[in-house]
Amino acid sequence: MNINHNYERNTFLLWFLTVGVLGVLVGYPVEVLALFLLAYIVFQYRRLQRLYRWSKKSGDHDLPFEDGLFGQISEDIYQSKMQGLAQKDSVKYQLERFKKLISVFPDGVVILSLSNEIKWFNKQASQLLILKKEDTGQLINHLVRHPRFTHFLKNLKSDDAIVIEAPVIDTSWSAEKIEIRVLPYGDDERLLLIRDVTKVERTNQVRKDFVSNASHELRTPLTVMKGYVEMLLASTAEDNVQVGASLRKVDQQVIKMQTMIEELLALSRLEEGKVEAANSLVNVRSVCEQIKSEFKSAANEHQQSLVFDVPSSLNLKGSKGSLLTVLRNLVGNAINYSDENGEIRVGWAINEQGQGQLFVKDTGQGIGARHLSRLTERFYRVAENNIKNKTGTGLGLAIVKHELERHEAHLVIDSQEGEGSCFQCVFPAERIDP
């Protein structure tokens, strides 16, 4: 196609001069030129209409104009249409591939908008959440009516997940427990991943039952053993120094075992929900005063300062016994893992989201980043040379985690090696009564 940018201009000037000369010859140059310009405008308008109608036809590959400016515009529009169609076909192909991939994915997948409207879901998601085709466009929390799931959606945190009961259990689909995780997807969407964790939860329940039963069975013989050790200490310690020292070591180990058994039983009760409801109004300052009284001598023994900075009017909706357990573990750890002349500070703050933060901050040895994600696991302890001789069962932070979950709260750990640690108990605004 011959594209000449000057073609339209030269043609117009030629006609304009010709008509102008003709107008002079007939004695009406202005009127003739006006008629010419009007006719030219109508002519160009008709050409624009033709170009517009052609641009709206998706299957027409014949260009309406071949030469001049309109020919170039026609060519540009045609190329843009072809590129758009190619991109559309490519996107459609990729989307079909994505849907096929997700359809064979073993886990359920739901694409949500930021307002939690269902945009698409695969077969596994429809089975696990009992979704139907007509549910597209509905709010997911209106279809999955579980209190913990609703709370989970309102308080989303990165890389967080919950395990809830499957909506319906039938013979065709054996899922009893499902794990739900939400991940960001694009700029304005989210992926809801659903996994059948029935077998995993059954295995965990067997483990929990074993630990609980074993703890109960060990409780009585340990009590008997401690009684005999105390009796032997009373009768032989003064006569035989060496035997007395050995018996005291046995007594210390028995006490350690008893502590571990009690913590295991407490953890089992928390995991099974066999605890009182955390709905009482608790004055946090009074809880801190009790903790201060309990740990004052231990802090003095280590030449550490124990500082409490909590408003006297602060109340939390929860359980006093539960909050005492949380602070006992956190303050006890801070004292054990801080050097002499260090400071342990217990304080309160409100973050930008209006959540309350009850924190325990120390100037201790700090914890490496690789350990932080596992600190709340059962029996997990940091195996570093500078703290390997510290006592503890490795259950304290696991108990703290579960005690906080009773308050719809969570634990945030901020620590760097050599710079101390800060353990923050983050409570929802609804539980704060300042």
Backbone torsions as a table, in degrees:
resi	resn	phi	psi	omega
1	MET	NA	132.4	-179.8
2	ASN	-86.0	110.5	-179.9
3	ILE	-105.5	115.8	-179.2
4	ASN	-126.7	112.6	-176.8
5	HIS	-64.9	-22.4	-178.1
6	ASN	-92.7	-3.8	-174.3
7	TYR	-61.9	-50.3	-177.9
8	GLU	-63.3	-42.0	-178.2
9	ARG	-65.7	-45.2	-178.4
10	ASN	-64.8	-40.2	179.1
11	THR	-63.3	-43.5	179.9
12	PHE	-62.8	-45.3	-178.9
13	LEU	-63.4	-38.6	179.4
14	LEU	-63.1	-46.8	178.3
15	TRP	-65.6	-38.1	-179.0
16	PHE	-63.0	-45.0	179.6
17	LEU	-66.6	-40.8	-179.7
18	THR	-62.4	-46.8	-179.7
19	VAL	-67.0	-36.0	178.5
20	GLY	-62.8	-43.7	178.3
21	VAL	-63.3	-42.6	178.9
22	LEU	-61.5	-39.2	179.1
23	GLY	-65.1	-38.4	178.1
24	VAL	-65.2	-40.8	-178.3
25	LEU	-63.9	-37.3	-178.3
26	VAL	-88.5	-7.2	176.5
27	GLY	89.5	7.6	178.3
28	TYR	-131.6	65.8	-175.1
29	PRO	-64.1	-42.1	-176.9
30	VAL	-66.8	-46.3	-177.7
31	GLU	-63.9	-41.8	-179.0
32	VAL	-65.1	-43.0	178.9
33	LEU	-64.5	-37.4	178.6
34	ALA	-63.3	-43.7	177.9
35	LEU	-63.3	-38.6	179.0
36	PHE	-63.2	-46.0	-178.9
37	LEU	-63.5	-39.1	178.5
38	LEU	-63.8	-44.2	179.1
39	ALA	-64.0	-38.1	-179.6
40	TYR	-65.6	-40.6	179.2
41	ILE	-64.3	-43.9	178.9
42	VAL	-62.0	-41.7	179.7
43	PHE	-61.0	-46.5	-179.6
44	GLN	-67.6	-34.8	178.0
45	TYR	-63.7	-41.5	178.0
46	ARG	-63.7	-37.1	177.9
47	ARG	-66.3	-39.9	177.6
48	LEU	-63.2	-40.8	177.5
49	GLN	-60.7	-43.8	179.2
50	ARG	-62.2	-42.4	178.9
51	LEU	-64.6	-40.3	-179.2
52	TYR	-64.5	-47.0	-180.0
53	ARG	-61.3	-39.3	179.3
54	TRP	-66.5	-38.9	-177.8
55	SER	-64.7	-23.3	-179.1
56	LYS	-86.3	-11.0	179.6
57	LYS	-85.6	119.9	-175.5
58	SER	-76.6	-29.0	-173.9
59	GLY	-103.9	3.9	-176.9
60	ASP	-89.3	113.2	-179.4
61	HIS	-99.8	-3.5	179.2
62	ASP	-84.1	122.4	-178.7
63	LEU	-71.0	137.1	-179.4
64	PRO	-72.6	-23.7	-180.0
65	PHE	-135.8	145.2	-178.0
66	GLU	-108.6	-31.6	-173.4
67	ASP	-120.8	166.2	172.7
68	GLY	73.4	-167.5	-176.8
69	LEU	-63.8	-41.3	179.3
70	PHE	-66.3	-31.8	176.0
71	GLY	-65.5	-41.4	178.6
72	GLN	-66.1	-42.6	178.2
73	ILE	-61.6	-42.1	178.6
74	SER	-59.7	-43.3	179.8
75	GLU	-64.1	-43.0	-179.8
76	ASP	-63.7	-42.9	178.8
77	ILE	-63.2	-41.5	-179.9
78	TYR	-61.4	-45.5	179.7
79	GLN	-63.5	-40.6	178.7
80	SER	-64.0	-40.6	178.5
81	LYS	-63.2	-42.3	-179.9
82	MET	-64.9	-41.7	177.9
83	GLN	-64.7	-41.0	178.5
84	GLY	-62.6	-42.2	178.5
85	LEU	-64.5	-39.8	179.2
86	ALA	-64.7	-42.9	178.7
87	GLN	-65.7	-39.4	178.8
88	LYS	-62.8	-43.4	178.3
89	ASP	-64.0	-39.0	179.7
90	SER	-65.6	-44.7	178.9
91	VAL	-63.2	-42.0	179.3
92	LYS	-62.3	-41.0	179.3
93	TYR	-65.0	-45.4	179.5
94	GLN	-64.4	-38.4	178.9
95	LEU	-64.7	-41.7	178.3
96	GLU	-64.4	-39.9	177.1
97	ARG	-63.3	-41.9	179.5
98	PHE	-62.1	-44.7	-179.4
99	LYS	-65.0	-38.6	177.8
100	LYS	-65.4	-40.4	178.5
101	LEU	-63.5	-46.8	-178.5
102	ILE	-67.0	-32.3	-177.9
103	SER	-66.0	-28.4	178.3
104	VAL	-97.8	0.7	177.9
105	PHE	-65.2	135.0	-176.3
106	PRO	-67.9	-21.0	-179.2
107	ASP	-99.0	159.2	175.5
108	GLY	-77.3	140.8	179.7
109	VAL	-131.5	128.7	175.4
110	VAL	-126.3	129.3	174.8
111	ILE	-92.8	122.5	-177.8
112	LEU	-115.5	151.5	168.2
113	SER	-79.8	171.9	179.3
114	LEU	-65.2	-20.3	176.8
115	SER	-93.8	12.9	175.3
116	ASN	71.7	24.1	173.3
117	GLU	-83.0	138.6	-179.1
118	ILE	-75.6	125.1	176.9
119	LYS	-103.6	-34.2	-178.7
120	TRP	-166.8	152.1	175.4
121	PHE	-152.2	154.4	179.9
122	ASN	-93.6	179.1	-174.9
123	LYS	-62.5	-41.3	-178.4
124	GLN	-62.8	-38.8	178.5
125	ALA	-65.7	-38.3	179.5
126	SER	-64.5	-32.6	178.8
127	GLN	-77.3	-41.9	-176.3
128	LEU	-73.4	-35.0	-177.8
129	LEU	-108.0	2.8	-179.1
130	ILE	55.9	56.0	178.5
131	LEU	-99.6	146.2	177.1
132	LYS	-116.3	162.4	-176.5
133	LYS	-56.9	-37.8	-178.0
134	GLU	-74.6	-4.0	177.6
135	ASP	-77.8	-10.5	177.1
136	THR	-59.3	130.1	-177.0
137	GLY	97.0	-12.5	178.3
138	GLN	-84.6	159.4	174.8
139	LEU	-75.9	131.2	-176.3
140	ILE	-62.5	-35.1	-178.7
141	ASN	-74.7	-11.1	173.1
142	HIS	-83.9	-19.0	-178.8
143	LEU	-100.5	-34.9	176.0
144	VAL	-103.0	91.5	-173.9
145	ARG	-93.7	83.1	176.9
146	HIS	-132.2	126.5	-175.6
147	PRO	-54.7	-41.9	-178.3
148	ARG	-68.9	-34.4	177.9
149	PHE	-68.1	-41.8	178.1
150	THR	-61.4	-44.6	178.1
151	HIS	-64.8	-37.1	179.3
152	PHE	-61.8	-44.0	-180.0
153	LEU	-65.7	-35.1	-178.5
154	LYS	-75.1	-23.5	-175.1
155	ASN	-125.7	51.9	-176.8
156	LEU	-66.5	134.8	172.6
157	LYS	-126.4	152.2	-177.5
158	SER	-62.3	137.5	176.5
159	ASP	56.4	40.6	178.2
160	ASP	-110.8	154.6	-178.6
161	ALA	-148.7	157.0	174.9
162	ILE	-131.5	156.8	174.7
163	VAL	-117.5	124.2	179.8
164	ILE	-132.0	170.2	176.0
165	GLU	-71.8	143.0	176.2
166	ALA	-63.6	143.7	-177.5
167	PRO	-54.8	-42.5	-179.1
168	VAL	-140.5	137.0	176.4
169	ILE	-112.7	120.2	178.0
170	ASP	-136.6	178.9	-175.0
171	THR	-73.2	-24.2	-177.6
172	SER	-82.2	-18.6	-179.2
173	TRP	-142.2	114.8	-166.6
174	SER	-89.6	9.7	-177.8
175	ALA	-67.1	128.5	175.1
176	GLU	-111.1	-36.1	178.5
177	LYS	-124.4	137.0	177.9
178	ILE	-127.7	144.3	174.8
179	GLU	-102.4	132.4	-179.0
180	ILE	-119.6	131.1	179.1
181	ARG	-133.8	141.6	179.7
182	VAL	-116.6	130.5	180.0
183	LEU	-126.2	145.8	175.7
184	PRO	-65.7	144.2	-177.5
185	TYR	-144.6	105.7	-177.3
186	GLY	72.8	-161.8	-177.1
187	ASP	-86.3	-30.8	-173.2
188	ASP	-134.9	27.9	-180.0
189	GLU	-139.5	165.6	177.0
190	ARG	-138.8	151.3	175.6
191	LEU	-102.8	128.6	174.0
192	LEU	-102.9	114.8	-179.4
193	LEU	-103.0	127.8	-177.7
194	ILE	-121.6	128.2	-177.6
195	ARG	-127.7	138.3	175.2
196	ASP	-78.3	111.9	-178.1
197	VAL	-115.5	27.6	-178.0
198	THR	-58.8	-47.8	-178.4
199	LYS	-65.1	-40.9	179.2
200	VAL	-63.0	-44.0	-179.4
201	GLU	-66.5	-35.8	176.9
202	ARG	-64.5	-42.3	177.8
203	THR	-62.9	-43.1	177.7
204	ASN	-61.9	-38.2	-179.9
205	GLN	-66.6	-38.6	176.5
206	VAL	-61.6	-43.4	178.7
207	ARG	-62.7	-44.6	-179.8
208	LYS	-63.1	-41.8	179.5
209	ASP	-63.5	-40.7	179.5
210	PHE	-63.2	-46.7	-179.4
211	VAL	-61.7	-42.9	-179.7
212	SER	-64.1	-46.6	-179.2
213	ASN	-66.0	-42.8	179.5
214	ALA	-63.6	-39.0	179.5
215	SER	-63.5	-42.8	178.1
216	HIS	-62.8	-41.5	-178.1
217	GLU	-68.6	-32.0	-179.0
218	LEU	-80.6	-19.6	-174.7
219	ARG	-60.1	-48.1	-176.6
220	THR	-66.6	-50.3	179.4
221	PRO	-61.6	-32.4	177.5
222	LEU	-67.4	-38.3	177.4
223	THR	-63.4	-42.9	178.2
224	VAL	-63.8	-43.9	-179.7
225	MET	-60.4	-43.6	-179.6
226	LYS	-64.5	-38.0	178.7
227	GLY	-61.4	-43.8	179.2
228	TYR	-67.5	-38.8	179.2
229	VAL	-62.7	-43.7	179.1
230	GLU	-63.8	-37.9	179.1
231	MET	-66.3	-42.9	178.8
232	LEU	-65.9	-38.0	177.8
233	LEU	-62.0	-42.1	-178.1
234	ALA	-66.8	-30.0	-174.3
235	SER	-96.5	-23.6	-173.2
236	THR	-121.5	-14.9	-173.4
237	ALA	-60.3	-39.7	-177.5
238	GLU	-74.5	-31.7	-177.6
239	ASP	-80.4	-34.3	-175.9
240	ASN	-132.7	103.3	-176.2
241	VAL	-62.4	-41.5	-177.1
242	GLN	-65.5	-44.1	177.9
243	VAL	-64.8	-39.6	179.0
244	GLY	-61.2	-42.2	179.1
245	ALA	-64.1	-41.0	179.3
246	SER	-65.3	-41.4	179.9
247	LEU	-65.7	-35.9	178.3
248	ARG	-65.9	-36.0	176.0
249	LYS	-64.9	-41.0	176.9
250	VAL	-62.2	-42.3	-179.7
251	ASP	-61.7	-40.7	178.7
252	GLN	-63.1	-41.5	-180.0
253	GLN	-69.1	-35.8	177.1
254	VAL	-64.3	-43.0	177.9
255	ILE	-61.5	-41.1	178.7
256	LYS	-62.2	-43.1	178.7
257	MET	-65.0	-40.3	178.2
258	GLN	-63.0	-40.3	177.9
259	THR	-61.6	-44.1	179.4
260	MET	-63.5	-41.4	179.5
261	ILE	-62.2	-44.9	-179.7
262	GLU	-63.5	-38.9	179.3
263	GLU	-69.2	-38.2	176.9
264	LEU	-63.3	-42.1	178.6
265	LEU	-65.9	-40.4	177.8
266	ALA	-63.5	-41.5	179.5
267	LEU	-65.8	-39.2	177.9
268	SER	-63.2	-41.9	178.7
269	ARG	-63.5	-39.2	179.5
270	LEU	-65.8	-44.1	-178.4
271	GLU	-65.8	-31.9	-179.0
272	GLU	-90.0	-3.5	179.1
273	GLY	75.0	18.9	-178.8
274	LYS	-89.6	57.8	-179.8
275	VAL	-138.0	163.6	-179.8
276	GLU	-68.0	153.6	178.6
277	ALA	-66.4	140.1	-178.4
278	ALA	-94.5	68.8	-175.4
279	ASN	-127.3	10.5	178.9
280	SER	-85.2	158.0	177.0
281	LEU	-88.6	116.6	-173.4
282	VAL	-115.3	129.7	174.9
283	ASN	-80.9	114.7	-174.1
284	VAL	-68.0	-33.6	-179.9
285	ARG	-62.1	-40.5	179.3
286	SER	-65.9	-35.8	175.8
287	VAL	-63.2	-43.4	180.0
288	CYS	-64.9	-37.6	178.9
289	GLU	-63.0	-39.0	178.4
290	GLN	-67.0	-41.3	178.0
291	ILE	-63.7	-41.5	179.2
292	LYS	-60.7	-41.1	178.9
293	SER	-65.2	-38.9	-177.5
294	GLU	-71.1	-35.2	-172.2
295	PHE	-106.7	4.0	-177.8
296	LYS	-60.6	-46.1	-177.9
297	SER	-67.6	-38.1	179.0
298	ALA	-64.8	-40.3	178.4
299	ALA	-66.4	-41.4	178.4
300	ASN	-64.2	-37.1	179.6
301	GLU	-62.1	-34.3	178.6
302	HIS	-93.6	7.3	-179.3
303	GLN	55.7	43.2	-179.9
304	GLN	-112.8	149.1	176.7
305	SER	-95.7	132.9	-178.7
306	LEU	-112.6	109.3	-172.5
307	VAL	-114.2	132.4	177.0
308	PHE	-118.5	125.0	-179.0
309	ASP	-129.9	76.0	-177.2
310	VAL	-128.5	131.1	-179.5
311	PRO	-58.1	138.5	-178.6
312	SER	-67.7	-22.7	-177.6
313	SER	-91.6	0.4	-175.0
314	LEU	-74.6	125.3	175.9
315	ASN	-125.1	144.0	176.2
316	LEU	-122.7	142.8	174.0
317	LYS	-81.5	109.1	-175.7
318	GLY	-176.5	-147.2	-179.4
319	SER	-123.9	125.8	-179.2
320	LYS	-63.4	-44.0	179.4
321	GLY	-61.1	-38.4	179.2
322	SER	-66.4	-44.4	179.2
323	LEU	-66.1	-35.0	175.5
324	LEU	-63.1	-42.5	178.6
325	THR	-61.4	-43.3	-180.0
326	VAL	-60.3	-51.0	-176.7
327	LEU	-70.2	-33.4	176.7
328	ARG	-59.3	-45.2	-179.4
329	ASN	-67.4	-45.4	-176.1
330	LEU	-70.2	-44.0	179.3
331	VAL	-69.3	-39.9	177.5
332	GLY	-60.5	-43.2	177.3
333	ASN	-63.8	-41.3	-179.1
334	ALA	-61.6	-40.1	178.7
335	ILE	-68.3	-44.1	-177.1
336	ASN	-65.9	-34.8	-173.0
337	TYR	-106.4	14.9	174.6
338	SER	-108.9	149.7	179.7
339	ASP	-77.4	168.8	176.2
340	GLU	-62.9	150.7	-178.3
341	ASN	67.6	14.9	177.4
342	GLY	-84.3	175.8	-179.8
343	GLU	-126.2	134.1	173.4
344	ILE	-115.1	120.6	-176.3
345	ARG	-118.1	128.4	174.3
346	VAL	-109.0	121.7	-175.2
347	GLY	-141.3	-179.2	-177.4
348	TRP	-136.9	140.1	178.3
349	ALA	-150.7	160.2	175.3
350	ILE	-114.2	126.3	-179.5
351	ASN	-86.3	-177.6	-175.3
352	GLU	-64.7	-25.9	179.8
353	GLN	-85.8	2.1	-179.2
354	GLY	82.6	8.5	178.8
355	GLN	-83.4	149.0	178.5
356	GLY	-89.5	140.5	-179.7
357	GLN	-123.7	108.0	172.3
358	LEU	-94.6	111.4	-171.0
359	PHE	-119.7	152.9	173.1
360	VAL	-123.0	114.8	-175.4
361	LYS	-118.2	134.6	-179.9
362	ASP	-128.1	169.9	177.9
363	THR	-112.0	37.5	-173.8
364	GLY	-84.0	-152.1	-171.6
365	GLN	-79.7	-17.6	-179.5
366	GLY	78.1	168.3	-176.3
367	ILE	-130.0	137.1	178.9
368	GLY	-65.1	147.3	-176.7
369	ALA	-59.2	-31.2	-177.1
370	ARG	-67.9	-16.3	-178.2
371	HIS	-95.7	-19.9	-167.9
372	LEU	-59.0	-40.8	-175.7
373	SER	-70.4	-14.5	-175.5
374	ARG	-110.9	2.6	-173.6
375	LEU	-64.0	-26.9	-178.1
376	THR	-92.2	8.2	175.5
377	GLU	-78.4	151.6	176.8
378	ARG	-60.1	133.3	173.0
379	PHE	64.6	7.8	179.4
380	TYR	-78.9	127.6	177.8
381	ARG	-133.4	146.3	-179.8
382	VAL	-76.1	116.4	-176.0
383	ALA	-94.8	68.5	176.4
384	GLU	-105.6	152.9	-175.9
385	ASN	-60.3	-36.0	-174.7
386	ASN	-80.2	-7.5	179.9
387	ILE	-131.5	10.8	-174.2
388	LYS	-69.0	-20.8	-179.2
389	ASN	-93.0	3.1	179.4
390	LYS	-73.0	144.5	-179.6
391	THR	-83.9	161.7	178.5
392	GLY	149.6	156.9	-177.9
393	THR	-96.3	-16.0	-175.8
394	GLY	80.6	13.7	-178.8
395	LEU	-110.2	-13.6	-172.6
396	GLY	-56.9	-50.1	-176.8
397	LEU	-72.9	-27.3	173.9
398	ALA	-64.5	-40.4	177.0
399	ILE	-66.0	-42.9	178.1
400	VAL	-57.0	-45.7	-179.3
401	LYS	-57.4	-47.1	-177.7
402	HIS	-71.8	-35.3	177.1
403	GLU	-64.0	-38.8	178.9
404	LEU	-68.9	-35.6	178.9
405	GLU	-62.3	-29.2	175.6
406	ARG	-63.0	-25.4	-179.5
407	HIS	-100.9	13.9	-176.1
408	GLU	57.8	30.1	-178.1
409	ALA	-112.4	172.3	178.2
410	HIS	-145.8	163.1	-176.6
411	LEU	-102.7	130.0	175.4
412	VAL	-116.4	126.9	-176.7
413	ILE	-114.0	124.0	177.9
414	ASP	-122.3	116.0	-175.7
415	SER	-153.3	146.4	173.6
416	GLN	-136.6	141.0	-178.4
417	GLU	-60.1	129.9	178.5
418	GLY	82.8	-2.7	-176.7
419	GLU	-124.2	7.2	178.0
420	GLY	89.0	-179.6	-176.4
421	SER	-136.6	157.0	174.9
422	CYS	-135.7	117.7	178.7
423	PHE	-104.2	115.8	-175.6
424	GLN	-109.4	123.7	173.8
425	CYS	-95.1	108.8	-172.9
426	VAL	-98.7	116.1	-177.6
427	PHE	-105.4	143.0	176.9
428	PRO	-65.6	152.2	-176.4
429	ALA	-59.7	-29.3	-177.2
430	GLU	-65.2	-19.6	-177.4
431	ARG	-96.2	1.1	-176.9
432	ILE	-96.6	131.9	174.6
433	ASP	-128.4	81.8	-172.3
434	PRO	-66.2	NA	NA
